[in-house]
Amino acid sequence: MHEENSFNFLSHIPYLRNVPNHVGMSLLIAVGLVVMTYVARSQLITVMKEENSAIIPDSKLTYRNFFEMVAESLYQLTESVIGAHDAPLYFPVIGTLFVFIFVSNLVGLLPGFLPPTDNMNATLALGIFVFIYYNYVGFKAHGLSYMKHFLGPISWLAPLMLLIELASHVFRPLSLALRLRGNILGDHIVLGIFSGLVPYLLPVIFYGLGVFVAFMQAFVFCLMTMVYISLSTSHDH
């Protein structure tokens, strides 16, 4: 409903005007992140060629050390949830998810842009990707014995546990999708309402809240992804 009544800059871009907003914005964000990654990588390579510059951090906040702080904090969280041994294997996927979701959420704070994460198709696609990925790494880590995770510790309860576990796993991508979409959509609607009623000063508060919600929803999504990966690769079942 709100997509139809909101001004959208995407409709003025050739070749994207007839593409659904969540698809077009996802493509633009993905291209933007690839460019940012290339710039960061180029800067890092340049810095590493200079003597001691890769060891001594910059004295002020720069493009390089900002992303270093974000990456380091997220990596430490990944280590605490998945473990120091497996964190390097899964951090690239988790880090990519976090950056993509966070930037997608922030897009909704820009006038004339709609966040792709307020669309159920986009969030469900992310949820299904996580579902496929953690099951893939589970089979990769355990082989066919990964199926024991769905059967429980008691053999005569295996059929019942299988149904319960399958229902639980199938609900996970839907839960991820609904949580992300609901919070971002709600935040976008609230910001739009208050910006229309009181266009000066008051919306600043909701913009700050919007940044917090954008970060927290990306954080929660990635945290749940870490938990699912940890459970699927754990050797305790």
C-alpha positions, 0 to 999 in steps of 0.5 A: 500500500505505502509503495504505491502512494510514496514517491520513489526515485527508482521509477525515474531510473531507466531499465529499473522503472518497471522492476519491482522496488525490492528487486531494483533496490537490491541490485543497486545496493549489491552493486554499491557494496561491490564498489565499496569493497573494491575501494576498501580493498584497494586502500588496504593494498596501498596501505600494506605496501607502506612501511608500518602503516598496516600496523599503526592505525589512523589517528582519526576516523577514516573509511578504512578504520571504520570498516575495520572496527565494524568487521572486528566487532562482528568477527568477535561476535562470530567467534563467541557464537560459532567458535574460534576454529570455525569463525573464519569459515563462516564469517564472510557469509555472515559479514556479507549478510550483515552489511547488505541487510543494514544498508538495505534497512538504512535506504528507507531513511532516505527520502524518495527511497523504499527499503527492499527489506520492507518487502516480504519477497526480499526478506523471505529470500534472505531467510531461505538462503540462511535455511539452505546455507546452514543445512548445507554446512551441517551436511558438509560437517557431518555427512549423512549423520547430520540427519541424526540431529532431526531424530533426537536421542531416543530411538522410539521417539524418532518419528515424533522428533523428526516431525517436530524438528522438521516443523521447527526448521521450516519455520526458521526462514519464515520467522527471520523474514517476518521479524525483519520485514515487520520491524523495518516496515513499521519503522518506515511507516512511523517515520513517514507519518511523523515527517508528514505531521511535523516536518521539522525537528521531531523527525530527527528523533525518529531518524535516530531511532530508524538507524538504531532499528536498522542496525539491530535488525541486521544484528539480530538476523545475523546473530540467529544465522550464527546460532543456526550454523553453530547448531548444525555444525556442532558435534554434540548431537 
